[in-house]
Amino acid sequence: MTAPVDLEPAAARLARLLDGIPDDRLTAPTPCARTTVGDLLNHLLGLAEAFRGAAEKAPDPGPPPPVPGPSPPG
């Protein structure tokens, strides 16, 4: 049996990164066409919840609600 992967260092680094994003940057564009910083964070949250649910063998809760704010034009 393999040892479980310790995700705590990566989670702590991500938490520090997210704490540095001010609310007014959530509508800023990313290198991905028509994707805002908020959209990307929403996607990251959905993945985290999906992985946790899979580990817990929980039913799929569906997608998280969208982050408020306009998406950039394009």
N, C-alpha and C positions, 0 to 999 in steps of 0.2 A: 504494500500500500504506500502510495506517495504522500509526502507531507503536504498539508494545505498551504496554499500561497498566502503570504501575509500582504494584504492590500492596504493595511493601515498607513504606511509611508506615502503611498500614492494618493490615498484619500485625504491625508493631511495636506499634502502639497496642493491638491485640487481645491480644497477648502480655502487655503491662503490665496490662491489665484482668484477664486470667485469673490472673496471678500474685497478684492481690489477693483472690482468692476462697479463703477457708480451707475445708479439707475438711468441717468441720462445717456449712457452708452448702450443700453439694451436695444435701441433702434438703429445703432450704427451697422454699416454693412460689414460683411466678412468677404474673404476671397471667393466664396461660393455664391454664384449668381442668385439674386433674390432671397438671400438668407441673411437675417440680421443676427447680431450677437445674442439677442433674446431667443431667436429661433434655434440657434446652436445650443444654448444652455437648456432649452426645453427638450431638445433631442438627447442631450447628455443625461438629463434627469430621467427621461423615459427609458433609456438603456440601463441606467442604474437600477431603476425599479423593476425592470424586466429580469435582470440578472438576479436580483434579490428574490423575486418571486419564483424564479426557476430553482434557485437553491433551496427555497422553502417548500417547493412542490405546490405552490399556490396557483389558483386559477388566474388567467390573464385578466388584469383589470382594464385593459384597453389603453388608449393613448392618454397622456396627461393633457390638461386644458392648455390652450395656447397662451403664450406670454402676451399681455396687452401691449398695444402699440402698433403703429403702422410698419409694414415692411417697406424696404426701399423700392423705388420704381425699377422696372426692368423687365 
